[in-house]
Amino acid sequence: MRQEVTAQQVSVYLAQDRPAAAKLALEAQGFSFEGRVSWPAFPPGEGIAPSFGRMCNAGLRLLGYLADAGDRNARLACGVELAGRLLVKAFHSQQLLVAMETLLVRAQMQRALGNLPASRADTTRTLQLAEPGGFIAVFVEQGGPAAQCLSDLLAQNLPEGVTPGYLRRILEAFAALRPSSTVPAGQGARLETGQDSLIEPLTGREREVLGCMAEGLKYKEIAARLYITHNTVRFHVKAIYAKLSVNNRTRAIAAARELHLL
């Protein structure tokens, strides 16, 4: 819970242009930004919990912020190293959202270091991972730096495996969430009500899984009904939580009913 709270605090502090407060929050969790950057020891084993991954990504975002602000002590090279290690863990534990966010943050760091080919490669990989699930908020939440990475990519040929329509939806979401737009506070990924008002609409399969969840079915029962694997159900549930900005079944069902998705 502390890791999750820290990640959220850093996001808020950076949005408020308060990097010193973000530093303090991360230092309380074992990060150091003085001299050579250091970070908490990775947990034993080959995987990571999503909360740990999000906290590490918050640390990476702070490094990127400091670099953009001209802080030469940001040590972006250390950040790129941490991102590489974090990606291995995230992919091994099938933490797709964590992996996509890490790739995007690393792309921004590579861009700041002048390594444009590596930046474009990470942005391309994120798009390829995100498109099957229709993820958009993972890009928008990174703000202007992610938009710059996408612009760099668009200056080249469209990446293989990414459709123009998907990329257009991402860019439209950036435009919709500019400061001049009126998004009610606390709505997260929701702009108004209904499936069409989600920044990331649920796919047909995700709505089927959501319906089964509302019936009270367990993962194994959902898998049997929809003829999919248990791991595939878990993947869809994680995507549903992310798109509805919730973290458990009860809140997902409540949000879906509020949006008239059930």
N, C-alpha and C positions, 0 to 999 in steps of 0.2 A: 504494500500500500504506500509506503514512503517513497519507493521508486516511482510509482505512478504519479503521486502528488508532485514530486520534484520535476518530472517531465512536464507536467501541466504548468507548474509555476514558471519554469524557464520560458515556455511559450508565451505566457502572459507578460513576463518581464521584458522579453525581447520585443514584443509588440508595443510595449510602452517605452522603448528605448532606455531600458534600465539594465545594462549589462553587468553592472556591479552587483545588483541584487541577484541576477542569474548566477553569477560566479559564486556568491555565498551559498545559494541553494545547492549547487553542485558540489562545492567543497565539503559541505556537510555530509555528502554521500561518498567521499573519498577521492574526488577529482582534485587536481592541482593545475593551475594555469600560470604559476610563477616559474620562470626558467623553462626547463624542459617539461612539456605537458605530460601528466600522468593521470591514470584513471583506475577505478577499482579493479581488483582481481576478478577475472572471469570465473564464474562458478565451475566447479568440477564437472566433468562429463563433456559430451560433445554438443549438447544443445544449450539453449538459454530460455528463460521465461520471457514472455512478451514485455513485462514491466521493466525488466533489466535492459532489454533491447531499446525500449523507448527512452529510458533514462540516458543510455549511452548516446543515442541519436540527439538528445537534447544537448549533451556536451559537445557533440560535433557541430550542431547548429550554432552554439555559442562561439566556437572557434571560427566558423565562417563569418559570423557577425563581426567579430573583432577584426578579422582580416579586411572585411569591407570597410570598417571604420578606420583602417590605417594602422592598426595595432600590429607592429612587426613581431611581437612576442607570441602571436597566435600559434606559431609552429604548425602550419598546415600540413607539413610532411608527416608529423606525428599523427595528425587527424586522419590522413589517408591510410596510415598503417593500422590504426584502430578500426577504421571502417572495414578494411579488408578482413581482419580477424572476426569482426562482428558479423560480416556477411556469411562467413563459413558456418558460424554457429546458427545464424538465423535460418539458413537454407537447410541445415541438418535437422533442425527442430520444426521445419515447415512453418516458420513464422513469416509468411509471405508479406504481410503489411510492414513488419519491421524491416525486412530485406529491401522492399521497395523504397522505404523512407531513407534507409542507409545509402542505397545507390544514388538517390537524388542528392543527398547532402554531399556525398563524395564527388558527384559530378560538379557541384558548385565549388568545392575545394580545388578540384583539378582545373577548373576554369580560372580560379583566382591565381593558381600557380602557372598559368599559361599553357597548360597541357590540354589543348582543345580536343585532340583525337580521343584521349581517355575520357574527357568530359562527355563528348558525344556518345561514346560507347556505353557509358553508364546510363545516360538519359535514354538511349535506344533500348537497352535491356529493361529499364523500368517500364517503358511503354509496352514492350512485348509481354511482360509479366502482368501488367495492369489491364490490358484491353480485354482478355477473356472474361474478366469479372466486371468490366465496366467501371473500374475505379477512376475517380477524378479528384476527390478531395485530397488524396495523398500528394498531388501536384500543387493544388491551390493553397494548401496549408503552408507550403514552403515560400509562398509569396513571390516577390519580384525576382530573386535569384533563380528560382525554378523556371520562371517565364523566360529569363535570359537564356537558360540552357536549351529550352525548347526552340527559341528563336535561332540559336546557333545551329540546331539540328535542321530546322526548316530551311536554312540557307543552303543546305546540301540537298540531296535527294531524299524523298520520304523513306524512312527505314523499312526494310523488308519485314512483312508480317504486321505492319501497322496501317490501318485504313484511314483515309483522309477524314471520314466522318467522325471517327473517334477523336482524332487530334483536334478537329474543329470544335467538338463539344468541350474539350479541356480549355481551349482558348476562350470560348464563350463564357465558361464558368469564371475564368479570371476576370473577364470584363464585367460580369454580373456582380462580382464581389468587390469592386472598387469602392473606395470610401464614399463616393457619391451615391452609391446604391443604398436602398433602405432595407436592411436585413434585420428583423427583430432579434433582440438580444436573446441568447440562450437557445437559438434554433439549431445551432450546429450545422449539419449538412442540409437542413430543411429550409426552404425559401418560403413556401406558402403551405399548401396542403395537397395531398394526393400524390400518386406515383410520378406524374409529370413534373411536380415541383421539387423533387429530390434532385440535388446536384448529380448524384449517382443513382439513377433508377434501379430498382431490383430487377434482375433477370427473371425470365420465366421460371427457371429451375429454383431460384432463390425464393420466389413467391410460393412455389409448391412446398419447399422445405418449411417456410414460415407458417403455412397453413397447417402442416403436420405438427409443428411446435405448438400452435394454438390449440390443437386437439389434445395436447399433453403427451404425445408420443415421444419415446426415448430415441436416442440416436440409432440404435440397432433396429428399432421398429420403423423409423423413417427410411433407413437404408433398404430394408426389406420391401417396403411399400413402393419405393421409387426405383428399385432395382439398381442401386448404386452402392458403393462401398462405404464403410463406416468413416474412413478418412475423408471421403468426398463430402459426406454430411458435415463433418467438422469444418471443412474448408468453407462450405456454403454458409454455415452458421456464423463463422468469423466475419465473412463478407457482409452478412446481414447486419451484425452488430455495428460494423464500421460505417455502413451506409446510413443507419438509423441513429448513429451517435449514442449507442447504449452499450452496456457491458454485461447484460444477463438476459435470460429468456423472458422474465416477467416484464422488464422494461421494453424489450423488443416488441412484445405483443401489445403492450399499452401504446407504444409509439405507432405501431402499424394500425391500430384501431383509430387512433387520433387522425391519421392520414387517410383513413378509409381504405386501407389495403387489405383488410379482413372483413 
